Every structure is written in C-alpha cells, then in structure tokens.
Amino acid sequence: MNASSPPAAVELRGITKRFPGVVANRDIDITVRKGTVHALCGENGAGKSTLMKILYGMQKPDEGTITVDGAQVSFHNPADAIACGIGMVHQHFMLADNLTVLENVVLGAEKLYGIGAKARKKINEISDAYGLNVRPDALVEQLGVADRQRVEILKVLYRGARTLILDEPTAVLVPQEVDALFDNLRELKSEGLTVIFISHKLGEVLHVADEITVIRRGTTVGNADPKTTTTKQLAELMVGSELPSPETRESTVTDVPMLTVKGLRVAETGVTPVPKESPKDAYGHEGAQVGRLLLDDVDFTIHKGEVLGIAGVEGNGQTELIEVLMGMTTPDAGVITLDGADITKAPVRRRREGGIGYIPEDRHRHGLLLESPLWENRVLGHVTERPNSKGGLIDIKAARADTERIVREYDVRTPGIDVTAASLSGGNQQKLIVGREMSHHPKLLIAAHPTRGVDVGAQAQIWDQIREARRDGLAVLLISADLDELIGLSDTLRVMFRGRLVADADPATITPEELGSAMTGAATGHLEAPTDPEHAKDAAR
Ligand SMILES: Nc1ncnc2c1ncn2[C@@H]1O[C@H](COP(=O)(O)OP(=O)(O)OP(=O)(O)O)[C@@H](O)[C@H]1O
C-alpha cells in the first residue's frame, strides 16, 4: 500500500467457493479502501455475485479470510455482516409496497431507534446528510424506481452500514437518475463511507469508480485505473479477447404490418376508486370515473422487419402492455391484430402458437422454473412445438439435444443441462431465455429488457441475433431501461408516460439524455433532432 492511500475498509484474501461442477471463486484477493467507490466487473458467471454474497454473509467461503476495518471476521448470516457495518442493496428491491418509507426502514430494526419520533429524526438526519431526499411518510407504492432505491440505501445506512454493496444499481435508472445516484455515492464517500458496486455498464464504471477489480472465470485478473482505462480496454480485460465491433445501422423495415394495436385501454381494478367528487383520476387526468388508467388509448403498428422501441421509466404501463399483448390480461377496450388475425381475446397458448416469442421483464417470475433443470426450462412455453414435442408427447431426447445446442450457441456458462436454472448466474439465465425464444423463429418478439444483467460481450451477441432475425422479417416490440439499447436497436421509438404513448423520436438522431428527459414527462410530441446531428450521434454512442 502506498503511503497516501486510505486504509482498507474490507480485505478479501484467498477466497475460494465451489459449487458442484463449478469453482465460482478461486483464490480471490481484493482490497477495498475506505472512502472509495470500488467497482467489480466481469463476464456473466465470472463470480461477482458469489463473492458479494460471501461478504454479506449469505454464503460461506470454502477457503479464505475476510477482514473488516483491520479485524478478521466470520459471517454466518447477513445479520453478522450488518453488525460489522456491511450492507447490501439488492437488484430486486425488497420493500413492502403498502407501507410507508418510515415503516419500511424500521421494519426488523425496531430495537435501534424504536418506531416513532426517534426513528423519524434519524431517517431525516441520514437523508439530509447524504442528499437522499427521502420523505418518511410517503407510501412506497407511490414511489418511482429511483426513490425506492434511495429508500433501500437509507435502510442500509439506518442499520449502521459503513460499507455498502450495490448490485447493478443503475440497471433500472434513466440517465438523470443515474447522475443523481452518483451524486449520492459521492456524498457517501465524502463522509468516509465505502461503496462496492457490480456493474456491466462500463462507461458508468469508469465515470464513478475510484478503483476497479476485474474478475474472470472466478479469479481476479487485475485492477484497472479508471483515469487511464477506456471502456474497450476494460471489456477486453474482462473477456480476455477483443470484442466484436458493432455493426452499422441498416433498415429492414417493410410495409407489412405484423402487430397492430388500436385504442388499447386498461383500467386498474379494485384499487383506490376515484371519489365521485373528484373529476380526476390518480394520474390527474380529467373526467375519470374509475380507477386510474394503466393503459390509455395506446395505438401503434409494428411491421415485419421493424423494431419498435418503447422508452419509459418503469411503472408507466409497460408491464400492463406486455400482459395484454401476451394474453395474461384482457383489455377494457381496444383491438390487437397479429399478422392479420384478431387476437384480442385469444388465450396465451394461441398467441404463442401464432408466433409470439416472449422475453419477460422478470425472468424469475415469468421466464424460468428456477428449481427445474435447464432442459425442462428449454421446453417451458413451447411444450407443443418442435423439437420439444412429437406425437403429442414431450420428446425428451430431442429437447435435451436442443438444450445442449442453445447452451453452446448462446454461450450459457454451465456445468451441464441437468443443473437447476437457479444455479446459473443472472446473465446466463437471461441467455438461456433469449436462446429458447429465438429458437422458435417467432414472427413477433416481445422483448422486455432482453440484455438486462448480461455482460457487454453477450449483449453484442444478443443484439446481433435480434438484428439478423429482423433481416428475415422478425417484428420486435422492445421495452428496455437501457437507452443505448433502445437507440441502437430500434427503427422507431415511442415514449410511454402514465399509460400513454406521449412522444416519438428518430433513433438515428436522439440522444440518451433527450430520451431520458422525455421519459420523465418533460417533453411530448415529436422529439426534434438537435441542430447538429453529428454531435447527437456522438453523444448517443
Ligand atoms: N447456488 C449455486 N449453485 C450452483 N452454482 C452456482 C450457485 N451460485 C452461483 N453458481 C455458479 O457460480 C458461478 C458464478 O456465478 P455468479 O452468480 O457469482 O456470477 P456473476 O459474475 O455474478 O454473473 P452475472 O454477471 O451473470 O450475474 C456460475 O458458474 C454459477 O453458475
């Protein structure tokens, strides 16, 4: 350690963790210095989450030591880690929607400051100290994604964390929210707290991290200095080889409609009916008589060979749109036509058989059977289709062989096809789903965050596969929180806000910042290209 560098907040030495058939962590050494933001980068399955679960007491290492503030520790569960000042904010937020911020924060930590005035004072103090801007009495269900994340951070700080682990914290945020989060992280740092974060977004890593550790195939391959490293170099360090360069934009859009949606309307049922005396619904729209409209007069057409991208902050109707298109719910009004056939009331299976592929937004709830082996997951949603089925029965041999093919072609890192989906790393679970859905050559792909949690190499590969299928006439509805993905893949872009499609943009000229600002409701109609299109393209890259 050089004389001027701060002391270690956390030291991991010789950490090894084995699972059946896999060494997830192999002799890992990391020093995280006090008052720094330390990024962990690496391919899908490299071992990042496993290492953080070990540091947070969720898993026990087979070998190695953990030192916190100079003292060696041994964690049996997260409570032990919290007691030593280690806190973790998971990618899937763990808040109770129907409780207030204060109730969520004190839940399970009542012994610290009670549940009344003292707790409220502490919450306000923490919120002020780190610029978190959290309101103790707000109901969590009324908060947006970024606010919820701040509540999660506050929850961890309230429990006395001095080192915070954030697992892909920016995956769900728009650019402006990412900037605000990074401001919060700087505040934490300036107060002497330490942040460790996992991210696949290499530009952001270089922007915010003080130190970067790269993990490849379970072991540390080196540190990168964010001041002198480029995203390309960082990616190459992760992958161990050069990445393919992105292909140039080409249009394959035809004038043959594949999916047409007209006047789609979905009202929230059974929840907070608008009082008679109030002429407005929960969104503030005039004249509403029912619960708020989750989808309000949504119209669009996707043609063969076209990717329609829908941008929007999560919770603005995207989930409801997908559910209606897949047949999980019936709309209150509107017509859905797939390749000339009215499917408005068709059951899910008919839509699937009619050629809809589906990459769900929540892969754990809708994409996989976590406790089932990979080959059974390959059959999921495609039970009646080839090669899974023959003569009305599941053809186990063919399904297994095809699972092996998907694992190979989509580079799903796994010791075999008989392990459970739960044992795959997040990114590898995603690759399996994408492989399964693309294997049936859909006419329409409904893709929600198709590359969420996948590394830059796998992301480029999935984009290529979607582009190639588009060339052959695939129509895609793309919903994504990744604005580079939306801009890079879409032929047409629309912005969804409070259940309506409020704006459209040309993906060739729009910048992520402009798109992000329209997503917060700041701009409607056609988003004009800036006067200097070259500048816009540079910004979008
Ligand atoms: N509970 C488990 N049982 C068996 N194998 C596991 C388990 N958890 C993780 N693994 C394996 O350990 C390896 C490392 O996984 P880990 O989730 O740590 O990767 P990661 O770097 O976080 O990946 P990603 O970027 O995809 O989230 C993978 O091969 C994974 O399949």
The ligand as an SDF file (V2000), in Angstrom:
LIG
                    3D

 31 33  0  0  0  0  0  0  0  0999 V2000
  -26.1690  -21.6650   -5.6970 N   0  0  0  0  0  0  0  0  0  0  0  0
  -25.3990  -22.0860   -6.7100 C   0  0  0  0  0  0  0  0  0  0  0  0
  -25.3230  -23.3920   -7.0520 N   0  0  0  0  0  0  0  0  0  0  0  0
  -24.5260  -23.8070   -8.0550 C   0  0  0  0  0  0  0  0  0  0  0  0
  -23.7790  -22.9890   -8.8260 N   0  0  0  0  0  0  0  0  0  0  0  0
  -23.8230  -21.6750   -8.5470 C   0  0  0  0  0  0  0  0  0  0  0  0
  -24.6310  -21.1520   -7.4880 C   0  0  0  0  0  0  0  0  0  0  0  0
  -24.4720  -19.8060   -7.4410 N   0  0  0  0  0  0  0  0  0  0  0  0
  -23.6110  -19.4930   -8.4330 C   0  0  0  0  0  0  0  0  0  0  0  0
  -23.2130  -20.6150   -9.0940 N   0  0  0  0  0  0  0  0  0  0  0  0
  -22.2590  -20.6810  -10.2140 C   0  0  0  0  0  0  0  0  0  0  0  0
  -21.1240  -19.9250   -9.8450 O   0  0  0  0  0  0  0  0  0  0  0  0
  -20.6130  -19.2030  -10.9750 C   0  0  0  0  0  0  0  0  0  0  0  0
  -20.5090  -17.7240  -10.6200 C   0  0  0  0  0  0  0  0  0  0  0  0
  -21.8120  -17.1810  -10.5290 O   0  0  0  0  0  0  0  0  0  0  0  0
  -22.1040  -15.6790  -10.0890 P   0  0  0  0  0  0  0  0  0  0  0  0
  -23.5890  -15.5440   -9.9450 O   0  0  0  0  0  0  0  0  0  0  0  0
  -21.2550  -15.3360   -8.9280 O   0  0  0  0  0  0  0  0  0  0  0  0
  -21.5960  -14.8870  -11.3660 O   0  0  0  0  0  0  0  0  0  0  0  0
  -21.6860  -13.3090  -11.6990 P   0  0  0  0  0  0  0  0  0  0  0  0
  -20.3040  -12.8590  -12.0200 O   0  0  0  0  0  0  0  0  0  0  0  0
  -22.3920  -12.6000  -10.6140 O   0  0  0  0  0  0  0  0  0  0  0  0
  -22.5400  -13.3380  -13.0350 O   0  0  0  0  0  0  0  0  0  0  0  0
  -23.6660  -12.3300  -13.6490 P   0  0  0  0  0  0  0  0  0  0  0  0
  -22.9270  -11.1680  -14.2100 O   0  0  0  0  0  0  0  0  0  0  0  0
  -24.2850  -13.1580  -14.7390 O   0  0  0  0  0  0  0  0  0  0  0  0
  -24.6180  -12.0060  -12.5330 O   0  0  0  0  0  0  0  0  0  0  0  0
  -21.5430  -19.5240  -12.1210 C   0  0  0  0  0  0  0  0  0  0  0  0
  -20.9710  -20.5400  -12.8970 O   0  0  0  0  0  0  0  0  0  0  0  0
  -22.8100  -20.0110  -11.4620 C   0  0  0  0  0  0  0  0  0  0  0  0
  -23.4900  -20.9150  -12.2970 O   0  0  0  0  0  0  0  0  0  0  0  0
  1  2  1  0
  2  3  1  0
  2  7  2  0
  3  4  2  0
  4  5  1  0
  5  6  2  0
  6  7  1  0
  6 10  1  0
  7  8  1  0
  8  9  2  0
  9 10  1  0
 10 11  1  0
 11 12  1  0
 11 30  1  0
 12 13  1  0
 13 14  1  0
 13 28  1  0
 14 15  1  0
 15 16  1  0
 16 17  2  0
 16 18  1  0
 16 19  1  0
 19 20  1  0
 20 21  2  0
 20 22  1  0
 20 23  1  0
 23 24  1  0
 24 25  2  0
 24 26  1  0
 24 27  1  0
 28 29  1  0
 28 30  1  0
 30 31  1  0
M  END
$$$$
